Amino acid sequence: MMSEVENIIKNINKKMKVGSIQLGVEFKEIDKIPFSSCRLNYMTYGGIPVGRVSEFFGADGSGKTTTAEDLAGQAQRKFPNKKVLFVDIEHTFDPVWATKLGVDCEELIYLDPDSMGAEEVFNLIIDIIDTGEISLCILDSIGAMVSMQANEKQIGERTYGGVSMALTEFSRKITPILARTKTTFIGINQVRDDMNSPYGGTTTTGGKCWRHSCSTRLEFRKGYYIDEKGNKLSRACENPAGNIVDVALVKSKVDRPDRKVGFYTLKYLEGVDYISDAIDVAIKLGLIEQAGAWFSLIDIDTGEVLEKVQGKPKMIEYFKSNPVQYERLEKNIQSEL
């Protein structure tokens, strides 16, 4: 015989059109879209969570958009039956660079909301995501959006609230839709000087409700320059081959916050140097042993040394010429994470 509370639960489920109420919670592993860089996967315990809101923020040139485009390529491979939506508010999307980062630009849904107010853009995003055919939506960027109220006024005329009110309403509406459609949303944000703090510092645009809605918040900073072999260069160098992208995990509601900082390697001609980053993480996990300048690839099943080389550049070349071994290493890293 059903108890009174069980009868109430049954009646509520009959009336509810969306959602449900039940006794007990099912334990589910959170699905994630992995980064190309194993270093970021190590820091975030596997990547960015599916079906939730995330924020990438930092100063200009810090690597926010590059990292988001890297995730776009990963999402296309992980969910081949769904599309990636890129909303280019800043009008800075570079298809050549995106292709180097692994994005299939022919399969990308590119939204260029020319002269549209923030409210109109948010409504478009909700309608597209609600179809259930989007795996990842990237909004670049929140700081560049203009409200409809500001759009209708001349430069110099005062407006109140900016996009914060529209973003607050959007955050509340999009969160259940993302969970239902299993869509990941990444809002790229700019930083501003914090005028309300007597100690200086920076803050992000969009208000507090947006930050509360985010399950993951990553802060990006441009690290030191590197040469072709990954060696550190001075800030005054003339021809760097790339740079280190420093990343800080500011907020995470899906992982233990015990890996607060990380970085990955970016090459200007190749994109993310994922092999170099994979070697570093493999050393942390014991999949590769380092003794001085010597690197040994270990078979985790037998403990046998599969390959031994001198110097990290040679280890990178080994994996480039043996893609099967690299795929095996990447799978082992992901399973350890």
Long-range contacts (C-beta under 8 A, 24 or more apart in sequence): 18-176, 18-180, 19-176, 30-254, 31-182, 33-71, 33-74, 33-75, 33-78, 33-135, 33-136, 33-184, 34-74, 34-78, 34-334, 35-67, 35-70, 35-71, 35-74, 35-264, 35-272, 36-70, 36-73, 36-74, 36-101, 36-102, 36-271, 36-272, 36-274, 37-70, 37-264, 37-265, 37-272, 37-274, 37-277, 37-278, 38-274, 38-277, 38-278, 38-280, 38-281, 38-282, 38-330, 38-333, 39-262, 39-263, 39-264, 39-265, 39-277, 39-280, 39-281, 40-67, 40-247, 40-262, 40-264, 40-277, 41-281, 41-333, 41-334, 41-337, 42-259, 42-262, 42-281, 42-284, 42-333, 42-337, 43-247, 43-249, 43-259, 43-261, 43-262, 44-216, 44-218, 44-249, 44-252, 44-255, 44-259, 45-254, 45-255, 45-256, 45-259, 45-337, 46-334, 46-337, 47-71, 47-74, 48-184, 48-186, 48-216, 49-184, 49-215, 49-216, 49-254, 50-182, 50-183, 50-184, 51-178, 51-179, 51-181, 51-182, 51-183, 51-184, 52-175, 52-178, 52-179, 52-184, 52-185, 52-215, 52-216, 52-254, 53-171, 53-174, 53-175, 53-178, 53-185, 53-187, 53-213, 53-214, 53-215, 54-184, 54-185, 54-186, 54-187, 54-214, 54-215, 54-216, 54-217, 54-218, 55-186, 55-187, 55-188, 55-189, 55-204, 55-210, 55-211, 55-214, 55-216, 55-217, 55-218, 56-186, 56-187, 56-188, 56-189, 56-218, 56-220, 57-188, 57-189, 57-190, 57-191, 57-204, 57-217, 57-218, 57-219, 57-220, 58-191, 58-219, 58-220, 58-221, 59-190, 59-191, 59-221, 59-222, 60-190, 61-222, 62-220, 62-221, 62-222, 62-245, 63-220, 63-222, 63-245, 63-247, 63-266, 64-141, 64-188, 64-189, 64-220, 65-92, 65-140, 65-141, 65-188, 66-97, 66-101, 66-245, 66-266, 67-218, 67-220, 67-245, 67-247, 68-138, 68-140, 68-186, 68-188, 69-97, 69-98, 69-101, 69-103, 69-138, 70-101, 70-102, 70-271, 70-272, 71-136, 71-138, 71-186, 72-98, 72-101, 72-103, 72-108, 72-136, 72-138, 73-98, 73-101, 73-102, 73-103, 73-104, 74-102, 75-135, 75-136, 75-184, 76-102, 76-103, 76-104, 76-107, 76-108, 76-135, 77-102, 78-135, 79-135, 79-136, 82-133, 82-134, 82-135, 83-107, 83-108, 83-109, 83-133, 83-134, 83-135, 84-108, 84-109, 84-134, 84-135, 84-136, 84-137, 84-138, 85-109, 85-111, 85-125, 85-128, 85-129, 85-134, 85-136, 85-137, 85-138, 86-110, 86-111, 86-137, 86-138, 86-140, 87-111, 87-113, 87-121, 87-125, 87-137, 87-138, 87-139, 87-140, 88-112, 88-140, 89-113, 89-121, 89-139, 89-140, 89-141, 89-144, 89-145, 90-140, 90-141, 90-144, 92-140, 93-140, 97-271, 100-269, 100-270, 100-271, 101-271, 101-272, 102-271, 109-134, 115-151, 117-146, 117-147, 117-148, 117-149, 117-150, 117-151, 118-145, 118-146, 118-147, 118-148, 118-163, 118-166, 118-167, 119-147, 119-148, 119-166, 120-148, 121-145, 122-166, 122-167, 122-169, 122-170, 122-174, 125-170, 125-174, 126-170, 126-173, 126-174, 126-177, 129-174, 129-177, 129-178, 129-181, 129-183, 129-185, 130-177, 130-181, 131-181, 132-180, 132-181, 132-183, 134-181, 134-183, 135-182, 135-183, 135-184, 136-183, 136-184, 136-185, 136-186, 137-183, 137-184, 137-185, 137-186, 138-186, 138-188, 139-185, 139-186, 139-187, 139-188, 140-188, 141-187, 141-188, 141-189, 141-190, 142-167, 142-187, 142-188, 142-189, 142-190, 142-204, 142-205, 142-206, 142-210, 143-189, 143-190, 143-192, 143-204, 143-205, 143-206, 144-190, 162-205, 163-205, 163-206, 164-205, 164-206, 164-207, 164-209, 164-210, 165-207, 167-206, 167-207, 167-209, 167-210, 168-207, 168-209, 168-210, 171-209, 171-210, 171-212, 171-213, 172-209, 172-213, 175-213, 187-214, 211-251, 214-251, 215-251, 215-252, 215-253, 215-254, 216-249, 216-251, 216-252, 216-253, 216-254, 217-249, 217-250, 217-251, 217-252, 218-247, 218-248, 218-249, 218-250, 219-247, 219-248, 219-250, 220-245, 220-246, 220-247, 221-245, 221-246, 221-247, 221-248, 222-246, 223-263, 226-265, 229-313, 230-265, 230-273, 230-276, 230-312, 230-313, 240-268, 241-267, 241-268, 241-269, 242-266, 242-267, 242-268, 242-273, 275-316, 275-319, 275-320, 275-326, 276-312, 276-316, 278-319, 278-326, 278-329, 278-330, 278-333, 279-312, 279-315, 279-316, 279-319, 281-333, 282-329, 282-332, 282-333, 285-332, 285-333, 285-336, 287-329, 287-332, 287-333, 287-336, 288-315, 288-329, 297-325, 297-329, 300-332
